[in-house]
Amino acid sequence: MKSSRRSLVPRPWFASLCLLASIVQAQDVAEIPEAVRENVELLIQKGLDDTVGYAFVRDLTTEVGPRLAGSEAEERARIWAMQELAELGFANIRIEPFKIPYWSRRVDQASIVSPAPQALVITALGGSTSTPPGGVEAEVIRFENMNELRAASTDVVSGKIVFIDEKMTRTQDGSGYGMAVRKRRNCATTTSEKGGVACLIRSVGTQGRRFAHTGLMARSAAVGDGPAAALSPPDAEQLTRLLENGPVKLRLDIQVETRPEALSGNVIAEVEGRERPEEVVLIACHLDSWDLGTGAVDDAAGCGIVVSAAHLILSLDEAPRRSIRVVLYGAEEVGLLGGYAYAKRYVNEMDQHILAAESDFGADKIWRFETRFGDGALPYARAIQQILEPLGIAPGHNLAFGGPDISMLPKLGVPVVTPRQDGWDYFDVHHTPDDTFDKIDQSKLNQNIATYAAFAYLAAEMDWDFR
């Protein structure tokens, strides 16, 4: 029998090639000292058994509840968080206040007037203007998406209530949100430009139950360019069926309260570094929430994760070399205003921000660890990724986003990571009345806590430069 081509490859050459590949791979992963590795393994184990994070989420959503930006409830949340952080033993606890425009809903109702009178389930979008007292009544015109609305003539839209019926695609990484959210941001502006009287959108979400998803629309100051609301998915389908049979007249009543200024703030606490406390590893969440549910998944869970991860590091016998800074951002939901306030305040200290990450994508398990490091720092990325593999976390790409409130930090030169959570079900409850504490799975939350504790400690303890 003739030998195959594969058998003709010289075995010594092939063995040498394999050896060379293994050496290169070894060189591409930064070494972690045994004492540091033991601390990381201890943090992971303690994180998986943690009770602090789950209690933080439970108590924030119970004792404070919904936390609309600029409201009295958001202020109570800041005071509550300060007390909790003090009891946990953090250092340098403070509130850094800033002003925001204030918006809140007072009335949001919709009903079909003809041909089949019935109520619809809606929620006003953040930044919506009020309709005239008692509401506005007009014929409905339906569009599949924003592109169709933009292409429509003014004559077609003028005097009507615009309805955009675009569905959102369910994805693990949440990428469907970027496409779907465009109608929420821009519908009112385009409708107003074309003479429409109000805008309705199919909720930006992936569930099919009869409640609506709120969220921020494009606005200047407290409000945007017109009345706007989101329909629950079943009501969007009901309206579509009626429109297939002929004209539909609808009444929409939205009344809002606005103020040009209200107080918000970022809550900050630290684990002080033992050698270079001025250098910080920032781990963050946002403290505010929309007002429909109790903000458990978005984003009390994130706050429980980062607070507990930092608390685990605080409990070690020796603090890491660098400081761990926990930031509970205010006013995220209304335009990342806490993130911008932080970046402005610390713009001259960005070179001392070693690494940043934000937990703001729910409470499901982390499945991939993404980085945004300089090319020379990729061995550090691989070392962290290897440490996290036993938690079921795969290596990710080097194009990490970091998180909404820290999205401006990479532009200022700060390296970021994204511990990517499974977002398959996240947009079922996102910005809805169903965002409540019963959605939190403690074992999944603890996997997040273990992850954040591990990479934050490594970044703070090692002399790594991720730039």
Beta strands, then each sheet from edge to edge (+ up, - down):
strand 1: 91-114
strand 2: 118-120
strand 3: 122-124
strand 4: 136-143
strand 5: 161-164
strand 6: 198-202
strand 7: 228-231
strand 8: 249-271
strand 9: 276-286
strand 10: 322-329
strand 11: 353-358
strand 12: 366-372
strand 13: 394-395
strand 14: 416-421
sheet 1: 2+ 1- 8+ 4- 5- 6- 7- 3+
sheet 2: 2+ 1- 8+ 10- 9- 11-
sheet 3: 13+ 12+ 14-
end
